[in-house]
């Protein structure tokens, strides 16, 4: 999806519906985009990151055993962003 100024909106959609739970694997350091994509695959949640600069921002690794909301909050805090819930298993980082 193109946004004004040519920015791409990133949307993760889970392959199968499931209730968000606990992160069962550690996520390596990388970009916000890499971490939310991995988090989405592992926990079957959807995350939107509309700002390409935020998507590319580097963040440290995440340990296994975190609840989904805590993992998202930590990613956002480390990236200087905030998390907004947009549905039962979907969030937006802004």
Backbone torsions as a table, in degrees:
resi	resn	phi	psi	omega
1	UNK	NA	127.8	177.6
2	UNK	-91.3	140.9	177.7
3	UNK	-114.4	166.6	177.1
4	UNK	-52.5	140.8	179.8
5	UNK	81.6	7.6	177.0
6	UNK	81.1	5.5	-179.4
7	UNK	-71.2	144.0	176.6
8	UNK	-97.3	137.2	172.9
9	UNK	-91.0	135.0	-179.9
10	UNK	-105.1	129.5	-178.8
11	UNK	-131.7	127.1	175.3
12	UNK	-103.5	129.7	176.8
13	UNK	-123.6	128.2	-179.0
14	UNK	-65.7	148.4	-179.6
15	UNK	-71.5	-32.2	-179.4
16	UNK	-141.7	144.1	-179.8
17	UNK	-66.9	136.9	177.3
18	UNK	-160.7	160.7	177.5
19	UNK	-82.0	131.5	178.4
20	UNK	-61.2	140.8	-176.6
21	UNK	-138.3	-125.6	-174.9
22	UNK	-107.5	141.2	176.1
23	UNK	-71.0	115.0	-174.0
24	UNK	-92.2	-12.0	178.1
25	UNK	-129.2	153.0	175.1
26	UNK	-74.3	146.7	176.8
27	UNK	-106.2	128.8	-179.2
28	UNK	-69.5	160.8	174.3
29	UNK	-59.0	149.1	179.8
30	UNK	172.8	-156.8	178.9
31	UNK	-83.3	162.4	174.1
32	UNK	-55.5	-43.9	-180.0
33	UNK	-59.0	-44.9	178.9
34	UNK	-62.5	-41.8	-178.1
35	UNK	-70.4	-41.6	-179.8
36	UNK	-71.2	-30.6	175.2
37	UNK	-65.8	-45.4	179.1
38	UNK	-64.6	-43.1	178.9
39	UNK	-61.2	-41.8	177.9
40	UNK	-62.5	-42.6	179.3
41	UNK	-64.8	-44.0	-175.2
42	UNK	-72.5	-38.9	-172.8
43	UNK	-108.2	-3.1	178.0
44	UNK	61.1	50.1	175.4
45	UNK	-117.5	169.9	175.1
46	UNK	-115.4	135.6	178.3
47	UNK	-134.3	131.0	176.5
48	UNK	-107.6	132.5	174.9
49	UNK	-128.4	92.0	-172.9
50	UNK	-74.4	-17.0	-177.2
51	UNK	-97.2	115.6	-178.3
52	UNK	-63.1	-27.9	177.2
53	UNK	-69.1	-38.9	176.2
54	UNK	-67.8	-42.5	178.7
55	UNK	-54.5	-38.7	-176.1
56	UNK	-87.5	-11.5	-177.1
57	UNK	-61.7	136.6	-178.4
58	UNK	-80.8	140.3	177.7
59	UNK	-137.3	151.8	178.6
60	UNK	-70.5	171.3	179.9
61	UNK	-64.8	159.6	176.5
62	UNK	-116.4	136.3	178.6
63	UNK	-77.9	156.2	173.3
64	UNK	-70.4	160.5	174.9
65	UNK	93.3	0.2	179.1
66	UNK	-84.9	146.8	171.9
67	UNK	-71.3	151.7	-176.9
68	UNK	-53.0	-48.8	-177.9
69	UNK	-63.2	-37.5	178.4
70	UNK	-67.5	-39.8	178.6
71	UNK	-64.2	-44.6	177.9
72	UNK	-63.3	-42.2	179.1
73	UNK	-61.8	-39.7	-180.0
74	UNK	-69.1	-43.0	176.0
75	UNK	-57.8	-48.4	-178.6
76	UNK	-61.6	-47.7	-178.6
77	UNK	-60.4	-44.2	-179.6
78	UNK	-66.2	-26.6	-179.4
79	UNK	-94.4	-0.6	-178.3
80	UNK	73.3	31.9	-177.9
81	UNK	-123.0	-174.3	175.0
82	UNK	-137.7	159.4	-177.9
83	UNK	-105.7	136.3	173.8
84	UNK	-123.4	127.1	174.5
85	UNK	-74.8	133.5	178.3
86	UNK	-120.9	-1.8	178.6
87	UNK	-178.5	179.8	-176.2
88	UNK	-59.2	-38.0	179.9
89	UNK	-128.9	32.3	-179.8
90	UNK	-141.8	142.0	-176.9
91	UNK	-138.6	165.7	175.7
92	UNK	-130.0	135.8	172.9
93	UNK	-103.0	125.2	-180.0
94	UNK	-133.6	NA	NA
